[in-house]
Amino acid sequence: MKKILKFALIGLLVLGLVGCNNSTTVEESDEPVETTETENPSQGSDSTSIHVYTRDSSSGTREAFEGAIGFGDEDVLTSTASEVSSNGDMATRVGQDPNGIGYVSLTTDFEANNLKPLTFEGVEPSSETVLDGSYLMQRPFNFVTRASGDFVSDDMEQLVDAFIAYITESEEGLSVIEEAGGIVDYSNARPWAEIAAEYPVLEQDNSSLTIRTGGSTSVEKCINAALTAFQPLAGDVQFAMNQTGSGDGYKRVLGEEKDGANAVEIGFASRPFEAEEDVTNAMDSGSFCLDAVVTVVSADNTALDNITAAQLKEIYLGNVTDFGSLE
């Protein structure tokens, strides 16, 4: 009996040593364990799966983008799309997502946002290709002001009128817009000194007055640059920008919000104003430059450099969900 117990104890001891030895071997081995694939799945199709980003339905950028890719009223956006609030938000989100695809204004700083702009139908987005008509995904940057007599003062009305002249007629103003990424036409431009002489209000101290702007987020870079340059030319007039989307441009100068807390002097839209947005009562309205809408992916994306309208439509419908399918 004692011999049996002795052999049993020896057997258990051997098994324990073997178990310990096996455990140590697994820990020290350079070979991957069998569970590696489950815990860290290979990239495969997941590495090229497309994450779609879009703007809200009132965005002028979205309207121009969908129009260019043939997205009609009957087409339904993929349910997996992530909706972003502004041009800047779109740039940030796509730039941080290696699998993301979206669209932004040509005025966007691509490098700062880690973005790769794609050619569209083989054509690079640029001022030259927009003006010669070869780049088809383009739209106007439009403005609308309050009605004449509906400003806080006559001085404010004249200052707004002068600013509109600065960005639409003056060589200096157009140059500022162009440097900020807007696409301008100099054919009818005049020197600012010649235009400024028509606005005596510019000669006085206007530091107590503030020009407020609203509407499209895509125009923000251009308008901020223009207002900054205009300020010392206009008696140190102040300015406040509150860009929330093209759908708000009209509302806040001539529509239901013109007399509320969100009222502004100039509203902007990165699209033509709709039929229901009646701008005929405005002191002034029109276009101050053109812009390209640019399809973008993260700069880390090596799968894509060019995109077609047909491919984009299939992506935004949800029929193509993998970058590998576009090759």
C-alpha positions in Angstrom: 0.0 0.0 0.0 2.8 2.4 0.9 4.5 1.5 -2.4 1.3 2.4 -4.3 1.0 5.7 -2.6 4.7 6.4 -3.2 4.4 5.7 -7.0 1.2 7.8 -7.1 2.9 10.8 -5.5 5.9 10.5 -7.8 3.5 10.4 -10.8 1.7 13.6 -9.7 5.0 15.3 -9.2 6.2 14.4 -12.7 2.9 15.6 -14.2 3.3 18.9 -12.3 6.8 19.4 -13.6 5.8 18.6 -17.2 2.9 21.1 -16.9 5.2 23.8 -15.5 7.7 23.1 -18.3 5.1 23.4 -21.0 3.8 26.7 -19.6 7.3 28.2 -19.6 7.8 27.1 -23.2 4.8 29.0 -24.4 5.7 32.2 -22.6 9.3 32.2 -23.9 8.5 31.1 -27.5 8.8 33.7 -30.3 6.1 31.9 -32.3 2.5 33.3 -32.0 0.1 31.3 -30.0 -3.0 29.9 -31.6 -5.3 32.6 -30.1 -3.5 35.5 -31.7 -5.7 35.6 -34.8 -8.9 35.8 -32.6 -7.5 38.5 -30.3 -5.9 40.6 -33.1 -7.8 39.8 -36.3 -5.8 40.2 -39.5 -6.6 43.4 -41.4 -8.0 41.7 -44.5 -11.1 43.3 -45.8 -11.5 45.3 -42.5 -8.4 47.3 -43.4 -10.1 48.7 -46.5 -13.7 48.9 -45.4 -15.0 52.4 -46.2 -16.3 54.8 -43.5 -18.6 57.3 -45.2 -18.9 60.9 -43.9 -21.4 63.5 -45.1 -22.8 66.9 -44.2 -26.3 67.7 -42.9 -29.1 68.1 -45.5 -29.0 71.9 -45.4 -25.3 72.1 -46.3 -24.4 73.8 -49.6 -21.3 71.6 -49.8 -23.5 68.5 -49.6 -25.8 69.8 -52.3 -23.0 70.5 -54.7 -21.3 67.1 -53.9 -24.5 65.1 -54.4 -25.4 67.0 -57.6 -21.9 66.3 -59.1 -22.1 62.5 -58.4 -25.7 62.2 -59.8 -27.3 61.6 -56.4 -31.0 62.2 -57.0 -34.0 62.7 -54.8 -34.9 59.0 -55.1 -31.5 57.9 -53.9 -31.1 57.0 -50.3 -27.8 57.7 -48.4 -26.3 54.6 -46.8 -27.4 54.2 -43.2 -23.8 53.8 -42.0 -22.9 57.3 -43.0 -21.7 59.6 -40.2 -23.1 63.2 -40.4 -20.8 66.0 -39.5 -21.6 69.6 -38.6 -19.3 71.7 -40.6 -16.5 71.9 -43.1 -13.9 71.9 -40.3 -15.5 69.0 -38.6 -15.5 67.0 -41.8 -11.8 67.7 -42.3 -10.9 66.7 -38.8 -12.9 63.5 -38.8 -11.8 62.2 -42.2 -8.2 63.1 -41.5 -8.2 61.1 -38.3 -9.8 58.0 -39.9 -7.6 55.9 -42.2 -10.7 54.3 -43.7 -12.7 57.5 -44.0 -14.0 59.3 -47.1 -15.8 62.7 -47.3 -15.8 66.0 -49.1 -14.7 69.5 -48.2 -14.1 73.0 -49.7 -11.0 73.6 -51.7 -10.2 76.4 -49.1 -9.5 73.6 -46.6 -5.9 73.2 -45.3 -5.4 69.6 -46.5 -1.9 69.1 -45.0 -2.8 70.5 -41.6 -5.8 68.1 -41.4 -3.9 65.1 -42.7 -6.1 64.9 -45.8 -5.4 63.6 -49.3 -7.5 65.4 -52.0 -8.6 63.1 -54.7 -8.7 63.9 -58.4 -12.3 63.7 -59.7 -12.8 62.0 -63.0 -9.1 62.3 -63.5 -9.0 66.1 -63.0 -7.1 67.8 -60.2 -9.1 70.3 -58.1 -7.6 73.8 -58.5 -8.4 77.3 -59.4 -7.3 76.7 -63.0 -9.5 73.6 -63.5 -12.5 75.3 -62.0 -12.2 78.4 -64.1 -11.6 76.4 -67.3 -14.6 74.1 -66.5 -12.7 70.9 -66.5 -13.2 70.2 -62.8 -16.9 69.5 -62.5 -17.5 69.4 -58.8 -17.7 73.2 -58.1 -20.2 75.7 -56.7 -20.5 79.5 -56.0 -19.9 81.2 -52.6 -22.9 83.5 -52.3 -23.9 86.3 -50.0 -27.1 88.2 -49.0 -27.4 91.2 -46.8 -30.3 92.7 -44.8 -32.8 94.9 -46.6 -31.9 98.6 -47.1 -33.1 100.5 -44.1 -33.1 97.4 -41.9 -29.6 97.8 -40.4 -29.0 99.1 -36.9 -27.8 102.4 -38.3 -27.1 104.2 -41.6 -23.3 103.9 -40.8 -23.7 100.1 -40.5 -25.5 99.9 -43.8 -22.8 101.9 -45.5 -20.0 99.8 -43.9 -21.7 96.5 -45.1 -22.1 98.0 -48.6 -18.4 98.9 -48.6 -17.3 95.5 -47.4 -19.4 93.8 -50.2 -17.7 96.2 -52.7 -14.3 95.2 -51.2 -14.8 91.5 -51.7 -16.5 91.7 -55.1 -15.0 94.7 -56.9 -11.6 95.6 -55.5 -8.3 94.2 -56.7 -7.1 94.1 -53.1 -10.2 92.3 -51.7 -10.2 89.8 -54.5 -6.6 89.1 -53.9 -7.3 88.4 -50.2 -10.1 86.0 -51.2 -7.8 84.2 -53.7 -5.0 83.8 -51.1 -7.5 82.2 -48.8 -8.4 79.6 -51.4 -11.4 81.3 -53.2 -11.5 81.3 -57.0 -12.0 84.8 -58.3 -12.3 86.8 -61.5 -10.3 90.0 -61.8 -11.7 91.1 -65.2 -13.8 94.0 -63.7 -11.7 94.7 -60.6 -10.7 98.2 -59.6 -8.2 99.6 -57.1 -9.6 99.8 -53.5 -8.6 103.5 -53.2 -11.0 104.3 -56.1 -13.8 102.4 -54.5 -13.2 103.6 -50.9 -13.7 107.2 -52.0 -17.4 106.4 -52.6 -17.8 105.6 -48.9 -17.1 108.5 -46.5 -18.1 106.4 -43.5 -14.7 104.6 -43.9 -12.9 107.7 -42.7 -14.5 107.8 -39.2 -13.9 105.8 -36.1 -16.2 102.7 -36.4 -14.8 100.7 -33.5 -18.1 100.7 -31.7 -19.8 98.9 -34.6 -19.7 95.2 -35.4 -20.4 93.5 -38.7 -22.0 90.1 -37.9 -21.9 87.2 -40.4 -23.6 83.8 -40.5 -24.5 80.9 -42.8 -22.1 78.6 -44.7 -19.1 77.2 -42.8 -17.2 76.6 -46.1 -16.8 80.4 -46.6 -15.3 80.9 -43.2 -11.7 81.0 -44.2 -12.2 83.4 -47.0 -14.5 85.8 -45.1 -12.4 85.8 -42.0 -9.4 86.8 -44.1 -11.4 89.5 -45.9 -12.8 91.0 -42.7 -9.4 91.0 -41.1 -8.0 92.9 -44.1 -11.0 95.2 -44.3 -11.0 96.2 -40.6 -8.1 98.8 -40.7 -9.5 100.2 -43.9 -12.9 100.8 -42.3 -12.2 102.8 -39.1 -11.4 99.7 -37.1 -14.9 98.3 -37.5 -15.3 95.1 -35.4 -16.7 91.8 -36.8 -18.2 88.6 -35.4 -18.5 85.4 -37.4 -21.0 82.7 -36.5 -21.1 80.3 -39.4 -23.5 77.4 -38.9 -24.4 76.2 -42.4 -25.8 77.5 -45.7 -29.4 76.9 -44.5 -29.0 79.6 -41.9 -27.6 82.3 -44.3 -30.9 83.6 -45.5 -32.8 83.0 -42.3 -30.7 85.3 -40.3 -30.8 88.4 -42.6 -34.2 88.2 -44.3 -36.0 85.2 -42.9 -37.5 84.2 -39.6 -34.4 84.8 -37.5 -33.5 88.2 -38.8 -34.8 90.0 -35.7 -33.8 87.4 -33.1 -30.7 86.6 -31.2 -29.1 85.0 -34.3 -29.6 88.1 -36.5 -26.6 89.0 -38.7 -25.8 91.7 -41.3 -24.5 89.3 -44.0 -25.6 85.7 -44.6 -23.6 83.3 -46.8 -24.4 80.1 -48.7 -22.0 77.8 -50.5 -24.8 77.2 -53.1 -27.3 79.2 -55.0 -30.2 80.5 -52.9 -33.3 78.4 -53.1 -36.5 79.6 -54.7 -38.1 80.0 -51.3 -35.2 82.1 -50.1 -36.4 85.3 -51.7 -33.4 87.7 -51.8 -35.0 90.4 -53.9 -35.5 92.6 -50.8 -31.8 92.5 -49.8 -29.7 95.6 -50.1 -27.3 93.4 -52.0 -26.8 89.7 -53.0 -24.7 87.7 -55.4 -21.6 85.6 -55.7 -18.1 86.7 -54.5 -16.1 83.7 -55.7 -16.2 80.1 -56.9 -15.1 77.1 -55.0 -14.3 73.4 -55.7 -15.8 70.6 -53.6 -13.0 68.1 -53.1 -13.4 64.4 -52.2 -10.9 63.6 -49.5 -9.5 60.6 -47.7 -6.9 60.4 -44.9 -3.4 61.1 -46.0 -2.6 57.6 -44.6 -4.9 56.0 -47.2 -2.8 54.4 -49.9 -5.6 52.7 -51.7 -7.1 55.7 -53.6 -5.9 58.7 -55.6 -8.7 59.2 -58.1 -12.4 58.8 -57.8 -15.3 58.9 -60.3 -18.8 60.1 -60.0 -20.1 56.6 -60.5 -17.8 55.2 -57.8 -18.8 57.9 -55.3 -22.5 57.3 -55.9 -22.1 53.6 -55.2 -20.1 54.4 -52.0 -22.7 56.8 -50.7 -25.6 54.5 -51.6 -23.8 51.8 -49.6 -23.3 49.4 -52.5 -19.5 49.6 -52.4 -18.2 49.2 -48.9 -14.5 48.3 -49.4 -11.7 50.4 -51.0 -10.4 47.2 -52.5 -13.5 47.0 -54.7 -12.6 50.2 -56.4 -9.3 49.0 -57.9 
